[in-house]
Amino acid sequence: MHRDVKPKNILVNKSGQIKLCDFGTSKLVNNSFATTRIGTDAYLPPEAFTDDDEKFDVRREVWALGLIIAEVAFGKYPIGEGKLTDRISKCIKKATSEEIIRKSMQNFDDDIKEFAGLCLQELKNRPKYEPMKETQLYKKYLGLDRIQLFRETLENSNLF
């Protein structure tokens, strides 16, 4: 498990492929569970801040992915305002997928909302990676020419 999925650790190469970097906190885990709370607090799911945080699995990273999608859509971190410590202690614990999606993705395609919404579910309802491959968003973008899409995105942006 990577254990620190956040925007700063995501790269896009010339071919439009998305790559994770900074594996300093990653860990090979037995039985697909880890037991240490490590990562950037702002991207940890609500259950990471409860007493039930003895074991966790890849669904913690699925939460971070959903939060990153919402952040990209919104243009800023989508949970809470003010100092990061305030957001962590007050907002993340009570964050819901509906609130995050409503606040940050109201003008976006339903496929994106569905995918991010799955990622941001309560732990008991949050899928691991395999069920996410059944979403319309995954199926829609699976066959795209990533290089062409990446070039078009760069051409249409104000970055260069």
C-alpha positions as a Markdown table, in Angstrom:
| # | Residue | x | y | z |
|---|---|---|---|---|
| 1 | Met | 0.0 | 0.0 | 0.0 |
| 2 | His | 1.2 | 3.5 | -0.8 |
| 3 | Arg | -0.2 | 5.1 | 2.4 |
| 4 | Asp | 0.2 | 8.7 | 1.3 |
| 5 | Val | -1.9 | 9.2 | -1.8 |
| 6 | Lys | -2.3 | 13.0 | -2.3 |
| 7 | Pro | -2.0 | 15.4 | -5.2 |
| 8 | Lys | 1.7 | 16.1 | -4.5 |
| 9 | Asn | 2.5 | 12.4 | -5.1 |
| 10 | Ile | 0.7 | 12.1 | -8.4 |
| 11 | Leu | 2.6 | 12.7 | -11.7 |
| 12 | Val | 1.5 | 12.6 | -15.3 |
| 13 | Asn | 4.0 | 11.6 | -17.9 |
| 14 | Lys | 4.3 | 12.6 | -21.6 |
| 15 | Ser | 2.0 | 9.7 | -22.6 |
| 16 | Gly | -0.7 | 10.9 | -20.2 |
| 17 | Gln | -0.1 | 8.0 | -17.8 |
| 18 | Ile | -0.7 | 8.7 | -14.2 |
| 19 | Lys | 2.1 | 7.6 | -11.9 |
| 20 | Leu | 2.3 | 7.6 | -8.1 |
| 21 | Cys | 5.6 | 8.8 | -6.6 |
| 22 | Asp | 7.2 | 9.1 | -3.1 |
| 23 | Phe | 6.9 | 5.6 | -1.8 |
| 24 | Gly | 8.7 | 6.5 | 1.4 |
| 25 | Thr | 5.7 | 5.6 | 3.5 |
| 26 | Ser | 4.6 | 2.6 | 1.5 |
| 27 | Lys | 4.5 | -0.9 | 3.0 |
| 28 | Leu | 4.0 | -4.4 | 1.9 |
| 29 | Val | 1.2 | -5.7 | 4.0 |
| 30 | Asn | 0.2 | -9.2 | 5.0 |
| 31 | Asn | -3.5 | -10.2 | 4.7 |
| 32 | Ser | -4.0 | -6.9 | 2.9 |
| 33 | Phe | -4.2 | -5.0 | 6.2 |
| 34 | Ala | -1.8 | -2.4 | 7.7 |
| 35 | Thr | -1.8 | -1.4 | 11.3 |
| 36 | Thr | 0.0 | 1.9 | 11.5 |
| 37 | Arg | -1.6 | 5.3 | 10.9 |
| 38 | Ile | 0.7 | 7.0 | 8.4 |
| 39 | Gly | 0.0 | 9.5 | 5.7 |
| 40 | Thr | -1.1 | 13.1 | 5.2 |
| 41 | Asp | -3.9 | 13.8 | 7.6 |
| 42 | Ala | -5.9 | 15.9 | 5.2 |
| 43 | Tyr | -6.2 | 12.9 | 2.9 |
| 44 | Leu | -7.0 | 10.3 | 5.5 |
| 45 | Pro | -10.6 | 9.0 | 5.7 |
| 46 | Pro | -12.9 | 9.7 | 8.7 |
| 47 | Glu | -12.2 | 6.3 | 10.2 |
| 48 | Ala | -8.5 | 7.1 | 10.6 |
| 49 | Phe | -9.5 | 9.6 | 13.4 |
| 50 | Thr | -11.5 | 7.1 | 15.5 |
| 51 | Asp | -10.6 | 4.6 | 18.1 |
| 52 | Asp | -11.5 | 1.8 | 15.6 |
| 53 | Asp | -8.3 | 2.5 | 13.6 |
| 54 | Glu | -6.5 | -0.7 | 14.5 |
| 55 | Lys | -6.4 | -2.1 | 10.9 |
| 56 | Phe | -7.0 | -0.6 | 7.6 |
| 57 | Asp | -6.8 | -1.7 | 3.9 |
| 58 | Val | -6.7 | -0.2 | 0.4 |
| 59 | Arg | -10.1 | 1.5 | 1.0 |
| 60 | Arg | -8.1 | 4.2 | 2.8 |
| 61 | Glu | -6.4 | 5.0 | -0.5 |
| 62 | Val | -9.7 | 4.8 | -2.4 |
| 63 | Trp | -11.0 | 7.6 | 0.0 |
| 64 | Ala | -7.9 | 9.7 | -0.9 |
| 65 | Leu | -8.5 | 9.2 | -4.6 |
| 66 | Gly | -12.1 | 10.4 | -4.3 |
| 67 | Leu | -11.0 | 13.5 | -2.3 |
| 68 | Ile | -8.3 | 14.2 | -5.0 |
| 69 | Ile | -10.9 | 14.0 | -7.8 |
| 70 | Ala | -13.1 | 16.4 | -5.8 |
| 71 | Glu | -10.2 | 18.7 | -5.2 |
| 72 | Val | -9.3 | 18.9 | -8.9 |
| 73 | Ala | -12.9 | 19.6 | -9.7 |
| 74 | Phe | -13.3 | 22.3 | -7.1 |
| 75 | Gly | -9.9 | 23.9 | -7.5 |
| 76 | Lys | -9.0 | 23.6 | -3.8 |
| 77 | Tyr | -9.2 | 21.2 | -0.9 |
| 78 | Pro | -13.0 | 20.4 | -0.6 |
| 79 | Ile | -13.3 | 19.8 | 3.1 |
| 80 | Gly | -13.7 | 22.7 | 5.6 |
| 81 | Glu | -12.1 | 26.1 | 5.8 |
| 82 | Gly | -9.4 | 27.6 | 7.9 |
| 83 | Lys | -6.3 | 26.0 | 9.4 |
| 84 | Leu | -5.5 | 22.4 | 8.4 |
| 85 | Thr | -5.6 | 21.3 | 12.0 |
| 86 | Asp | -9.2 | 22.6 | 12.4 |
| 87 | Arg | -10.3 | 20.9 | 9.2 |
| 88 | Ile | -8.8 | 17.6 | 10.3 |
| 89 | Ser | -10.3 | 17.6 | 13.8 |
| 90 | Lys | -13.7 | 18.9 | 13.0 |
| 91 | Cys | -14.5 | 18.4 | 9.3 |
| 92 | Ile | -13.0 | 15.1 | 8.1 |
| 93 | Lys | -14.6 | 13.1 | 10.9 |
| 94 | Lys | -18.1 | 14.2 | 9.7 |
| 95 | Ala | -17.4 | 14.4 | 6.0 |
| 96 | Thr | -19.9 | 12.7 | 3.8 |
| 97 | Ser | -19.6 | 11.9 | 0.1 |
| 98 | Glu | -22.8 | 13.7 | -0.6 |
| 99 | Glu | -21.6 | 16.9 | 1.0 |
| 100 | Ile | -18.2 | 16.8 | -0.8 |
| 101 | Ile | -19.8 | 16.0 | -4.2 |
| 102 | Arg | -22.4 | 18.7 | -3.8 |
| 103 | Lys | -19.9 | 21.3 | -2.8 |
| 104 | Ser | -17.1 | 20.6 | -5.2 |
| 105 | Met | -18.6 | 18.8 | -8.3 |
| 106 | Gln | -22.1 | 20.2 | -8.8 |
| 107 | Asn | -21.4 | 21.1 | -12.5 |
| 108 | Phe | -19.6 | 17.9 | -13.4 |
| 109 | Asp | -20.6 | 14.9 | -15.3 |
| 110 | Asp | -22.6 | 12.2 | -13.4 |
| 111 | Asp | -20.0 | 9.6 | -14.3 |
| 112 | Ile | -17.4 | 11.6 | -12.3 |
| 113 | Lys | -19.8 | 12.2 | -9.5 |
| 114 | Glu | -20.5 | 8.4 | -9.3 |
| 115 | Phe | -16.9 | 7.5 | -9.3 |
| 116 | Ala | -15.9 | 10.0 | -6.6 |
| 117 | Gly | -19.0 | 9.2 | -4.6 |
| 118 | Leu | -18.0 | 5.6 | -4.5 |
| 119 | Cys | -14.5 | 6.5 | -3.2 |
| 120 | Leu | -16.0 | 8.7 | -0.5 |
| 121 | Gln | -18.4 | 6.3 | 1.1 |
| 122 | Glu | -18.3 | 5.2 | 4.7 |
| 123 | Leu | -15.8 | 2.5 | 5.2 |
| 124 | Lys | -18.3 | -0.4 | 5.2 |
| 125 | Asn | -19.7 | 0.7 | 1.8 |
| 126 | Arg | -16.4 | 1.9 | 0.2 |
| 127 | Pro | -15.2 | -0.5 | -2.5 |
| 128 | Lys | -11.7 | -1.7 | -3.0 |
| 129 | Tyr | -10.2 | -1.2 | -6.5 |
| 130 | Glu | -11.8 | -4.0 | -8.5 |
| 131 | Pro | -15.5 | -2.9 | -8.1 |
| 132 | Met | -14.5 | 0.6 | -9.3 |
| 133 | Lys | -13.6 | -0.9 | -12.7 |
| 134 | Glu | -17.3 | -1.4 | -13.2 |
| 135 | Thr | -18.1 | 2.4 | -13.1 |
| 136 | Gln | -19.1 | 4.2 | -16.2 |
| 137 | Leu | -16.2 | 6.6 | -15.8 |
| 138 | Tyr | -13.6 | 3.8 | -15.8 |
| 139 | Lys | -15.2 | 2.2 | -18.8 |
| 140 | Lys | -15.5 | 5.4 | -20.7 |
| 141 | Tyr | -11.8 | 6.4 | -20.2 |
| 142 | Leu | -10.3 | 3.0 | -20.5 |
| 143 | Gly | -10.1 | 3.0 | -24.3 |
| 144 | Leu | -9.2 | 6.6 | -24.8 |
| 145 | Asp | -6.0 | 7.7 | -26.5 |
| 146 | Arg | -4.3 | 9.1 | -23.4 |
| 147 | Ile | -1.6 | 10.9 | -25.4 |
| 148 | Gln | -4.1 | 12.8 | -27.5 |
| 149 | Leu | -6.3 | 13.6 | -24.5 |
| 150 | Phe | -3.2 | 14.9 | -22.6 |
| 151 | Arg | -2.1 | 17.1 | -25.5 |
| 152 | Glu | -5.6 | 18.5 | -25.9 |
| 153 | Thr | -5.8 | 19.2 | -22.2 |
| 154 | Leu | -2.5 | 21.1 | -22.2 |
| 155 | Glu | -3.4 | 23.0 | -25.3 |
| 156 | Asn | -6.7 | 24.1 | -23.8 |
| 157 | Ser | -5.1 | 25.1 | -20.4 |
| 158 | Asn | -3.5 | 28.3 | -19.4 |
| 159 | Leu | -0.5 | 26.6 | -18.1 |
| 160 | Phe | 1.8 | 27.2 | -21.1 |
